[in-house]
Amino acid sequence: MMRGITTFESVQQALSETLNMTRGTTETQRARDLALALLVCKHLHDEHGVRPSPWERLAAAPQPLAQDDWGSRFENLAHDFRSQQWTDRIDAWWADAFAQLVEAAALTAKHLPKVPQIDLVGPFRELRLDFGSLTHRGLLGDIVEALLQRSAESSAGSAEHYTPLEVVQLLTELAQPHAGSRICDPFCGTGGTLVRSEEYVEERDEVEHGPLLYGQDVNPATYVLAAVNLYFHEASVGALKRGDALTDGELARTAYDMVLSVPPFGLRLRPDQVSAFSDSLPFGLVSERGSADLVLLQYMLGLVRERSGTVCTVMPHGVLFRDIPSERATRKAFLDADVIEAVIGLPPDLFHSTSIQTCVLVLRSPGGKALERRGKVLFVDASREFRAAQGRNALRAENTARIVTAVRSYEDAEGFARVVDRGRLAANGDNLSVRRYVDSTPPPEPQDIRAHMVGGMPVAEIDAEAPLLRAYEIPISRLFLSREPDSPYMDFPPPERRFDAQGLAELARPQEARFRAAFEAWWSCAEANIVGILSAGRETDRPRDKLVRLRNELMSSFPSRLLEPGLLPEHVLVGALAEWWADARPSLRAWAERGQGAPLDTYLAPLREDMVGRLEAVVDRHRHELADTYQRWEQKYGLSFREIEAQLTGAPEAVVLHNPWSEQSAWDFGADDGGTAARRRQTAARIYDLIDTEKTVQAALAKLDVDEQLVLLPLVTDTSLDADRQVERCSMRDVVTTARRGAAPRFGEEPGGVPVVEARNLSERGLDLTQLRHLRAGSLPRPADRLQPGDVLVTGRFMAGRGYRAVVWREQLPVAACGSNVLRLTPDTARLNPDYLKAWLSQPSVRPRIEARARFTQRDLYDLSAARLLDVEIDLPAPPVQQRIAEEMAMLEEQRDLRFAQLSKLELIKKTLMEDLRSARTSVSYLD
């Protein structure tokens, strides 16, 4: 980048230094306002060159007076901003807002140390903050948005006026603002919807002027933030007002094309607001008690009535179905007037300040709907369209793309969207609950009792996942063995030929390679477009016009080119590109405004790397979905009850064994023709058999506990036999080469990084890898933190009375790390067998020794350190004896695993039969 140009990073650094000076002396929001006041003063000084400027007053040398502190300096600036020398240069509402900002900064600054101890202006002294000195003109707008977002995340309880960017993006995409439109937000908060509306138009249309923006907010502090946000984004503002939009009526004097707003949740009307609205509510009377949601909707519809406009707003879910007579009547009036076009159920926990369920309502003025949409309402259940973010949920760009596509197509989509006509809504009492019409909740996991009992993979369940298998072009014959033609079941191959996650990744590799090749072909063209449009272009092009053409070109070519391999759906591709564009836009805008100024690779390499990283994260997520699907099938049906019995007894699978579960008389029957009552009696009889068998299996497990004790107890309790059995007792430090606690991981939100084994993955049944978390994509553990075959993993923190757990790592995954709550022991295999160590640690008689070395903490927790564990004495027989004990314990462990698998299958089948017992019709298939 050119020398002497102010970058995003340098401004961020200055703000961070300022915020660090105030840390511990004031609240986050006050510190934020102080930093913004400094930013505004320095910008105006550099942009307008007025002398003396507010910045010069702030930066003046300190006076040797006791009362001369930062608070008094800021207080003197408010009068300056309201003077004519500033109102002649910037609009009056900007000047008034800046005056209020420095007044707020004065209150904060009064709590700061005196001048000799702190220099607030120091970090900004060397920066040029006029628009012409920035890498691009929108840089300070990006800075303000980032500061507002960080403030909302760090103080969620006070973030009620900040709407997360992805929610604002969704509203804007649904509304589709255009050049010349008048857009209003009567509850504008920090101004995010207004800012994004103008950016939406700027990104898509080569026009001289964007939309004209109008906003208002009742909170003085929030109004100031909105003003600063809009100013630094150089927004085209028609009016920005402070006050109650419901009572002062100023906004209502203008007609608007669109209202995009997120009104305060849980608002209740005051008496003055009731009187202001009593005569101007066409859809329902105002209640002096209860929620104001429906009043707010009528108010916003009134703002767009003259121009037949659109309202896109977020409301609490209760507005859709509250069973209050006045609200039912108002909903009916809305539907009769045909003003509701779409109802979108959003995920919970989207907002920093509340976890309540919310929805988006898309409203049109009476008569404003397209002909084909009249008399209908589209319902979209997007409650599962989110990713886990910091302390809340967030919409991905792909989630937004899917929602917007559903609304624009206005068609049914199984489990996601449904168009409902007025007649059906009336039949449901005008209840607009999304779940009444469409439900995205996944169906319960299907259970085929025949497959559980005698084996086989139901073809119906394979067919249900056909789109996933087609995406990877994996023939079913690679995963399962065929039976006779038209059989409803296939067979799993022998265990040694089945696929683990690594094997499935190999199956997916060819299709992923085609996808990557398609991306490289697209990127080659994209690079040419980026260089050709931004560096060349037409002589009359403005920088903004170049960005519009570039975005349109990339957005049109990307999905079509990358859809060809068929790996990822369109909304996922569109979302990935949208997120990439949002992050790349500042650097591309700088290129368009200032020229290249550096070698091409300086720009293009980071852009490509960012895009590749996003696509790889998505590909990893879909590959994990493939692996999870196959592993779920294998866990359910990969080992049948008949196979378990055969392995436990050594009898051929075809032999019918004599226990309550396997008796042919109890289970060999077909469809029941005796009616519901007879079917239920027979189902109950099967459940009785299951309960008896559960007791048999539980007894077998208890006996295995005794058998394990018999193997090790002579070694750890009968010291008189030590000499004969060659058992020595030594410190674990002498036979364990490494003992360390795992590093504290930084987990990623997507399963694309290295898996981390945590204490919760160490179960009584061994290692449970079904609930793994992963490091951030691209983050690799230190070599010393990687698990190696033969490592013994021990829970480093455990509840009193429950005990620790130990397992042997057998390289179940190609690469993995252990979490900070797991101890990793690497035994000296010449003297200590890992399986013997695990068996010895698991002995009840050994546990008191371990617990005696652990530190007892609050909440009945033991905290076990690696150093303390090494001080424990271990009973160490000769290596051949260790090997024999390990083999005996392995045989018992294998039987235990089979019994646990048997018990799990019994519990699963019993649950399925209990559900069948309660239903009017059977949904369970049995042996014929």
NULO-222493 format. One record per residue (C-alpha): x, y, z; residue in one letter. Coordinates in steps of 0.001 Angstrom, whole numbers, padded with zeros to 6 digits, always signed. Each point is the difference from the previous one (the first is absolute). Layout:
BEGIN
XYZA...
This chain:
BEGIN
+000000+000000+000000M+001219+003584-000659M+002087+001649+002694R-001657+002758+002016G-003429-001590-000318I-001926-000795+003186T-000964-003655+000240T-002732-001820+001879F+002603-001650+002226E+001607+003300+001047S-003345+001498+001036V-000922-003194+001833Q+003311+000158+001849Q-000645+003594+001077A-003478-000872+001263L+001320-003044+001866S+002638+002097+001756E-002653+002505+001025T-002336-002689+001294L+002873-001573+001949N+000581+003334+001769M-003588-000029+001251T-000109-003670+000989R-001084-000463+003597G-001123+003608+000379T-003295+000029-001880T-002653-002156-001697E+000541-001443-003470T-002628+002212-001623Q+001436+003179+001546R+003502-000937-001098A-001333-000627-003507R-001657+003459-000115D+003209+001647+001189L+001972-001719-002771A-002609+001030-002581L+000169+003614+001189A+003759+000032-000574L-000489-001577-003437L-002590+002616-000992V+002074+002944+001220C+003160-001139-001779K-001901-000717-003230H-001721+003391-000070L+003313+001721+000691H+001665-001769-002932D-003018+000168-002341E-001003+003655+000347H+003122+001770+001277G-001988+002373+002217V+002190+001892+002446R-000176-000242+002912P-001587-003428-000201S-001419-002178+002781P+002951-002304-000496W+002490+002824+000584E-001772+000825+003251R+000274-003614+001120L+003625-000358-001046A+001173+003262+001560A+002756-000193+002592A-001362-000615+003516P-000523+003035+002262Q+001500-000166+003475P-003373+000258+001669L-001512-002655+002225A-003340+000171-001725Q+001518-000411-003448D-000923-003537-000859D-001397-001780-003036W-003577+000501+001163G+000219+003785-000116S+001701-000077-003397R-002826-002047-001542F-002652+002211+001637E+001340+003025-001840N-000384-001692-003374L-003803-000339+000008A-000449+003766-000502H+002474-000081-002893D-002030-002621-001897F-003210+001979+000396R+001610+003195-001280S-000541+001323-003499Q+003524-000833-001145Q-001010-003681+000132W-003675+000145-000950T+001106+001803-003184D+002271-002913-000869R-001992-003063+001036I-003748-000580+000316D-001541+001231+003213A-000932-003476+001251W+003602-001177-000412W+001242+002989+001995A-002616-000528+002713D+000785-003709+000227A+003747+000665+000241F-000650+002545+002754A-001921-002625+001952Q+002794-002507-000599L+002673+002241+001541V-002333+000793+002904E-000260-003725+000696A+003779-000303-000365A+000434+002763+002584A-001938-002008+002586L+002211-003018-000686T+003223+001985+000014A-000702+001413+003461K+000783-003464+001418H+003367-000247-001734L+003396+000814+001534P+001315+003537-000379K+002014+001140-003005V+003481-001013+001168P-001066-003605+000282Q-001951-000420-003252I+000122+001350-003568D-003250-000809-001763L+000890+001837-003204V+003445-001569-000317G-001007-003057-002067P-001715+002249-002593F+002612+002774-000345R+001841-001491-002980E-003085-001247-001860L-001663+001849-002880R-003737-000717+000216L-001463+002128-002794D-001843-002089-002583F+002660+000678-002627G+002793-001460+002130S-001674-003351+000624L+000600-003178-001962T-003638+000377-001042H-002728+002452+000931R-002057-002578+001885G+002811-000913+002401L-001241+002057+002961L-003497-001402-000512G+001477-003505+000250D+001856+001059+003133I-003176+001285+001662V-001936-003156-000904E+002749-002211+001434A+000101+002063+003202L-003783-000207+000429L+000058-003743-000561Q+002811-000539+002490R-001807+002120+002570S-003210-002010-000440A+001864-003301+000382E+001832+001080+003150S-003096+001341+001784S-002935-002037-001318A-002443+001239+002645G+000419+003568-001264S-000077-000809-003710A-003747+000414-000495E+000483+002741-002591H+002453-001955-002174Y-001318-002423-002599T+002505-002676-001090P+001286+000550-003524L-001310-003294-001363E-003564+000876+001097V+000314+003398-001660V+001296-001740-003115Q-003018-002313-000057L-002474+002890+000237L+001799+001875-002772T+000128-003017-002319E-003723-000574+000526L-000913+003648-000608A+002279+000483-003051Q+000326+003805+000226P+000726+001892-003189H+001435+003319-001086A-002221+002982+000736G-002170-001818+002548S-000852+001565+003333R+000893-002347+002843I-001022+000538+003590C+000908-001603+003314D-002093+001602+002763P+001864-002014+002650F+003422+000261-001593C+002241-000829+002955G+003597+000380-001196T-001160+000429-003609G+001040-003391-001353G-003049-000573-002216T+000357+003425-001604L+003712-000411-000644V-000435-003462-001485R-002882+001155-002221S+002237+002552-001689E+002854-002504-000327E-002401-002504-001574Y-000874+002495-002745V+003601+001134-000473E+001139-003585-000540E-002577-000733-002680R-000847+003147-001961D+002206+002405-001950E-001960+003077+001016V+000873+003523+001057E-002140-000005+003129H-001039-002806+002308G-003079-000143+002219P-000970+002861+002287L+000109-001064+003628L-002166+001068+002932Y+000424-001114+003597G-001033+000748+003538Q+000725-001411+003445D-001347+000908+003405V+003272-000738+001824N+002327+003040-000114P+003199-002050+000254A-001095-002380-002741T-001062+002891-002228Y+003539+001360+000263V+001489-003365-000975L-002302-000171-003014A+001091+003473-001064A+003694-000882+000255V-000578-003252-001868N-001899+001672-002852L+002434+002911-000212Y+003091-002157-000425F-001798-002141-002571H-000791+003229-001894E-003644-001058-000164A-002634+002029-001825S-002120+001026+002977V-003360+001677-000487G-000541+000435+003728A+001342-001436+003210L-001991+000868+003089K+000122-000585+003707R-003259-000751+001767G-002982-002326+000185D-001130-000834-003527A-003399-001122+001305L-000945+003371+001502T+001804+002877-001710D-001302-000839-003484G+002929+001565-001884E+000946-003111-001959L-003647-000592-000941A-000036+003245-001997R+002091-001684-002698T-001064-002919-002190A+002441-002904-000326Y+000635-002877-002355D+001349-002297+002686M+000194-000384+003738V+002774-002245+001271L+000026-000147+003766S+000587-002065+003139V-002247+001695+002594P+000688-000480+003725P-001212-003407+001191F-002591-000094+002771G-001062+003610-000490L-003158+001060+001846R-001912+003123-000893L-000070+003045+002238R-003240+001999+000399P+001318+002787-002263D+000791-002551-002706Q-003463-001531+000328V-001668+003348-000493S+002231+000793-002988A-001126-003158-001783F-003608-000468+000991S-001375+001512-003217D+002573-001273-002508S+000041-003787+000244L-001836-001530-002967P+000590-003621+001050F-000871-000016+003687G-000548+002072+003114L+002758+000817+002416V+000038-001764+003345S+001344+002015+002905E+001442-003221+001392R+001981-002765-001613G+002511-000082-002823S+000330+002826-002498A+001222-002273-002808D-003110+000222-002191L-000172+003745+000512V+003579+000322-001219L-000855-002036-003090L-002948+002276-000790Q+002151+003064+000546Y+002682-001273-002402M-002600-000959-002601L-001376+003525+000260G+003411+001415-000898L+000032-001833-003369V-003707+000244-000840R+000186+002982-002376E+002758-001548-002129R-001356-003583+000133S+003172-001036+001742G+001485-002894+001932T+000698-000659+003671V+002675-002488+001101C+000226-000269+003746T+000981-002314+002845V-002563-000757+002690M-000268-002301+003026P-001606-003327-000930H-003009+000658+002183G-001400+002522-002458V-000906-002934-002255L-002261-001920+002362F-000790+001742+003317R-003531-001041+000930D-001297+003431+000998I-003305+001088-001593P+001284+003380-001164S+003133-001553-001495E-001963-002762-001740R-002242+002654-001529A+002990+002036-001178T+001688-003028-001577R-003262-000773-001796K-000150+003569-001279A+003574-000242-001271F-000848-003216-001853L-003292+001327-001367D+001864+003035-001348A+002620-002365-001474D+002982+001943+001308V+002045-002945+001350I+002210-001490-002697E+002430-002158+002004A+000578-001200+003552V+003499-001290+000775I+000788-001771+003258G+003565+000848+001065L+002398-002012+002182P+000126+000759+003731P+002800+002018+001604D+000765+002153-003035L+000167+003226+001993F+002564+001075+002572H-002606+001296+002442S-002657-002728-000029T-000485-003693-000687S-003685+000203-000938I-001243-001575-003204Q-000541+002557-002746T-001431+000135-003508C+000259+002152-003109V-003203+001397-001469L-000110+001186-003599V-002995+002295-000470L-001382+001795-003060R-002356+002921-000120S-003601-000987-000822P-000059-000929-003675G+003799-000060-000159G+000476-003741-000376K+000792-001552-003365A-003072-001591-001582L+001257-003561+000401E+000590+000546+003732R-003331+001497+000896R-002116-001875+002507G+003046-001986+001150K+002681+000129+002687V+003398-001673-000216L+001268-001639+003185F+003714-000773+000372V+001392-001956+002937D+003614+001151+000231A+000344-000883+003681S+002820-002447-000755R+001863+002269-002418E+002877+001207+002166F+003505-000600+001266R+001196+000319+003576A+001821+003313+000528A+001468+001734+003048Q-002688-000205+002668G-002844-000177-002503R-001127-001473-003301N+000656+001663-003334A-001288-000337-003545L+002511-001128-002577R-000123+001671-003382A-001158-003340-001412E-002894+000011+002489N-000985+003479-001149T+000271-001087-003642A-002303-002965+000604R-002609+002148+001752I+000090+002707-002653V-000228-002568-002816T-003080-001532+001634A-001726+003384+000308V+000803+001062-003550R-001106-003302-001520S-003138-000082+002172Y-000322-003778-000317E-000292-002940+002358D+003259-001579+001183A-000271-003185+002052E+000712+000643+003661G+000931+003643-000641F-002641+002088-001775A-003704-000206-000797R-002503+002255-001736V-003323+000053+001873V-003219+001469-001380D-002411+002234+001896R-002562-002770+000423G+002340-002236+001940R+001157+002894+002150L-003614+000748+000886A-000600-003669+000823A+002893+000259+002473N-001489+003031+001726G+002406+002369-001788D+002833-001416+002072N+003283+000838-001734L+002303-002284+001991S+002610-001233-002471V+000100-003501+001475R-003709-000417-000684R+000686+000055-003746Y+003612-001089-000449V+002450-001661+002346D+003712-000388-000611S+000473-002330+002967T+001676-003138-001332P-002182-003098+000144P+000857-002447+002758P+002807-002365-000820E-001606-003007-001734P+000423-003351+001728Q-000473-003290-001815D-000465-002773+002581I+000552-002728-002578R+003422+001478-000805A+000827+000400+003685H-000877-003648+000657M+001432-001913-002939V+002124+002549-001880G-000203+001887-003247G-000123+003621-001094M-003502+001247-000963P-000024+001223-003588V-002620+002612+000941A+002493+001740+002303E+002676-000067-002707I-002435+001551-002478D-000767+002793+002487A+003667+001075-000220E+000247-000448-003772A+000720+003728-000680P+003041-000141+002277L+001361-003132-001677L-000697+001432-003473R+001919+003155+000880A+003099-002147+000484Y-000910-002416-002824E+000434-002947+002351I-001742-003160-001256P-001992-001753+002696I+001834-003200-000932S+003214+001532+001420R-001590+000237+003433L-002314-003025+000174F-000416-003485-001444L-003119-000803-002004S-002422-002731+000894R-002534-001526-002360E-001697+002402-002464P-002637+002303+001499D+001029-000872+003552S-000797+002811+002452P+003392-000598+001648Y+003659+000025-000921M+002877-001378+002065D+003029+001635+001559F+003295-001383-001274P+002233-001811+002520P+001430+002350+002659P+003441+000108-001600E-001538+001299-003258R-002181+002671+001520R+000856+003686-000265F+001216+002234+002800D+000193+003785-000302A+003331-000226-001816Q-001329-002575-002452G-003051+002096-000750L+002262+002992-000552A+001798-002055-002647E-003325-000789-001670L-000835+003698+000013A+003378+001065-001370R-000736-000286-003774P-003108+002156+000189Q+001735+002524+002235E+002873+000103-002499A-002479+000831-002792R-001445+002751+002188F+003450+001481+000643R+000809-000140-003708A-003236+001867-000741A+001002+002639+002539F+003459+000427-001532E-001577+000462-003433A-002387+002597+001437W+002742+001789+001909W+002122+000299-003123S-002845+001917-001644C-000752+001887+003215A+003585+001262+000244E-000185+001296-003558A-003264+001785+000799N+001355+001497+003215I+003074+001381-001745V-001832+001011-003154G-002863+001823+001712I+001846+001623+002905L+003263+000917-001740S-001373+000834-003426A-003715+000543-000544G-001533+002950-001754R+001436+003483+000441E-003363+001271+001233T-000353-002727+002606D-000298+001038+003594R+001615-002383+002522P-003451-001034+001187R-001079-000895-003544D+003036-002254-000365K-000937-001857+003174L-003588-000409-001207V+001121-001569-003273R+002558-002206+001726L-002489-001260+002582R-002641-000718-002623N+002516-001927-002089E+001250-002097+002916L-003469-000671+001374M-001299-001210-003355S+002966-002206-000927S+000817-001576+003367F-003122-002117+000663P-000377-001153-003594S+003624-001153-000268R+000188-001681+003428L-003405-001665-000257L+001280-002164-002854E+001681-002640+002202P-003239-000305+001991G+001764-000112+003366L-001572+002997+001770L-003485+001532-000291P-000415+003458-001478E-000936+001846+003201H+003205-001258+001650V+002124+001263-002891L-001794+003351-000091V+000482+000359+003751G+003722-000757-000163A+000528+002577-002749L-002107+002597+001836A+002097-000357+003160E+003196+000174-002036W-001176+003139-001810W-000922+001712+003275A+003539-000527+001326D+001742+000712-003324A-002011+003124-000832R+002183+002487+001961P+003216-001048-001753S-001737-000137-003385L-001484+003436+000621R+003450+001352+000901A+001325-001436-003265W-002841+001598-001960A+000483+003396+001657E+003799+000235+000136R+001200-002342-002684G+002146-003066+000374Q+002945+001585+001806G+001651-003369+000706A+000849-003255-001810P-003058-001978-001067L+000796-002880+002335D-000211+002393+002934T-003732+000284-000742Y-000909-003230-001752L+001766-002562+002193A-001847+000953+003230P-003322+000148-001881L+000501-003496-001386R+001223-001376+003321E-003079+001357+001788D-002376-001476-002591M+001750-003385+000079V-000185-000065+003786G-003737+000651-000004R-000694-002663-002613L+002184-002561+001740E-001900+000592+003248A-003285-000643-001807V+001363-003100-001746V+001274-001321+003345D-003420+000538+001544R-001731-001958-002750H+002574-002791+000166R-000649-000289+003722H-003699-000268-000780E+000768-002955-002290L+002147-001699+002656A-002545+000658+002750D-002782-001497-002110T+001888-003241-000682Y+001202-000288+003588Q-003562+000499+001238R-001170-002849-002225W+002808-002229+001219E-000662+000771+003650Q-003663-000921-000447K+000143-003037-002239Y+003657-000986-000385G-000273-002587+002773L-003327-001799+000393S-001298-001596+003135F+000407-003420-001580R+003655+000739-000804E+000626+001191+003548I-001405-003245+001417E+002089-002049-002406A+003188+001806+001040Q-000819-000386+003693L-000807-003701-000177T+001937-001209-003009G-003197-001499-001441A-000746+000369-003731P-002208+002968-000782E-002695-002255-001431A-000459-001803+003318V-002988+001298+001985V+001187+000522+003561L-002211-000443+003023H-000339+003272+001824N-003017+002295+000234P+001157+002115-002937W+000816-002717-002488S-002835-002437+000571E-001605-000441-003382Q-003436-000368+001557S+000201+003520+001367A+001151+001746-003175W-000768-002023-003116D-003271+001452-001196F-001162+002267-002768G-002586+002738-000252A-002670+000071+002651D-003593-000176-001165D-001605+000080+003440G-000479+003754+000214G+001662+002671+002103T-000760-001591+003405A+001451-003385-001006A+003038+001630-001568R+000672+001942+003167R-000224-003142+002114R+002514-001740-002237Q+002278+003048+000038T-000191+000062+003782A+000987-003692+000081A+003076+000794-002069R+000894+002842+002379I-000287-002402+002952Y+002468-002304-001758D+002341+002929-000540L-000079+000940+003673I+000871-003556+001000D+002869-000065-002469T+001299+003360+001235E+000301-001505+003469K+001884-002972-001433T+002475+002289-001795V+000464+002239+003040Q+000768-003096+002082A+002583-001104-002575A+001651+003432+000199L+000144-000213+003780A+001679-003403-000264K+002598+001462-002358L+000869+002537+002719D+000739-002906+002338V+002084-001771-002658D+002127+003133-000492E+000627+000181+003743Q+001175-003616+000023L+002619+000789-002633V+001704+002909+001794L-000841-000220+003697L+002751-002521+000870P+002588+002411-001374L-001160+003160+001746V-001130-001369+003378T+001906-003187+000909D+003511+001288+000633T+001165-003336+001413S+000001-001383-003512L+002191+002769-001430D+003215-002018-000033A-001541-003074-001572D-001880+002007-002601R+002902+002376-000646Q-002116+003056+000753V+001844+003140+000914E-001447+003260+001178R+001563+003136-001394C-000852+003608-000720S-001860+000606-003248M+002682+002584-000700R+002427-002883-000573D-002074-001671-002725V-001865+002905-001660V+002146+002055-002382T-002445+002874-000455T-002933+001247+002045A-001617+003262-000942R-003341+001721-000060R-001396+000951-003396G+000235+003604-001148A-003000+002293+000241A-001434-000196-003532P-001554+002762-002087R-003020-001742-001415F-001404+000798-003419G-003670+000368-000880E+000246-002472-002876E+001354-003583+000068P+002889+000793-002326G+002941-000025+002402G+001884-002620+001991V-002302-001964+002352P+000541+000442+003750V-000563-002832+002494V-001516+001403+003186E-001010-001502+003326A-003559-000436-001221R+001321-002340-002729N+001433-002384+002623L-002975-002114+001024S-000449-003138+002084E-000267-001895-003270R+003240+001392-001363G+000610+002754-002499L-003104+001725-001372D+000841+001959-003157L-003565+000975-000903T+000103+003404+001742Q+003420+001289-001001L+000766+003680-000230R+002646+001332-002377H+002738+002612-000012L-000500+003011-002187R+000504-000816-003660A+003661+000377-000916G+001133-000130+003639S+002368-002910+000692L+000938-001319+003446P+003593+000046+001101R+001803-003286-000761P+000253-000633+003746A-003802+000285+000317D-000843-002532-002722R-001231-003375+001174L+002180-002985-000808Q-000972-003704-000089P+000391-001524+003454G-000678+003223+001910D-002176-000533+003051V-002559+002776+000501L-001334+000772+003473V-002665+002532+000996T+001781+002790+001834G-003065+001240+001871R-002780-002174+001348F-002918+000014+002402M+000340-001468+003454A-001686-003392+000095G+000202-000462-003773R+003723-000437-000458G+002304+000615-002909Y+000013-001950-003261R+002914-001363-002038A+000265-001204-003601V+002779-001004-002392V+000389+002054-003180W+000283-002424-002930R+000188+002618-002783E-003762-000100-000489Q+000466+003204-002037L+002922+000919-002292P+000796+003082+002084V-001461+001258+003274A+000901+002069+003052A-001177-000206+003590C-001795+002745+001869G+001096+001786+003144S-002175-002217+002206N+001782-003198-001116V+003337-001389+001233L+002108-001742-002608R+002362-002725+001236L+002644-001522-002281T+001299-003190+001639P+003492-001436-000458D-001195-003014-001974T+003140-001965+000835A-001171-000142+003613R-003686+000969-000035L-002699-001335-002317N-002535+002785-000847P-002933-002394+000298D+001232-001194+003384Y+000342+003635+001150L-003563+000741-001081K-001282-003149+001752A+001971+000779+003168W-001262+003607+000109L-003578-001234-000399S+000135-002320+003021Q-002308+001140+002862P+002689-000934+002525S+002455+002355-001738V-002316+002984-000149R+000567+001045+003649P+003731+000332-000717R-000707+002292-002951I-002596+002075+001798E+002367+000474+002938A+002375+001793-002364R-002701+002133-001612A-000904+003449+001267R-003549+000226+001330F-001711+003179-001235T-003344+001645+000526Q-003138-001544-001444R+001182-003525+000894D+002603-000095-002758L+003397-001698-000006Y+002723+001718-002040D+002777-002404-000940L+003316+001403-001208S+002505-001922-002087A+002800+000577+002527A-002056-001362+002902R-001101-003006-002017L+003634-000944-000695L+000634-000204+003746D-002492-002876+000354V+001531-003450+000473E-000994-002602-002594I-000067-003806+000378D+002287-001178-002778L+000183-003711-000885P+002427-001380-002564A-000752+000948-003657P-001305-003516-000898P-002414+000180+002925V-001075+003480-001062Q-000634-001314-003507Q-002073-002926+001314R-002029+002319+002244I-000513+002432-002891A-001250-002826-002215E-002374-001302+002668E-001308+003508+000624M-000381+000540-003756A-002155-003120-000247M-002143+001187+002879L-000173+003482-001521E-001137-001475-003311E-002775-001880+001784Q-000893+003171+001910R-000225+001959-003273D-002297-002670-001444L-002186+000040+003081R-000206+003787-000071F-000877-000164-003706A-002637-002594+000875Q-001388+002216+002757L-000036+003086-002244S-001865-001880-002697K-002520-001257+002547L-000577+003518+001300E-000412+001368-003512L-002471-002713-001039I-001931+000375+003246K-000311+003734-000591K-001246-000656-003541T-002551-002556+001226L-001202+002349+002752M-000673+002659-002626E-001795-002654-002085D-002045-001013+003044L-001254+003568+000438R-000872+000496-003672S-003245-000966-001688A+001835-001741-002832R+003156-002051-000039T+003047+001508-001653S+002324-002883+000822V+000995-002897-002231S+000571-003440+001528Y+001301-003348-001076L-002297-001890-002313D
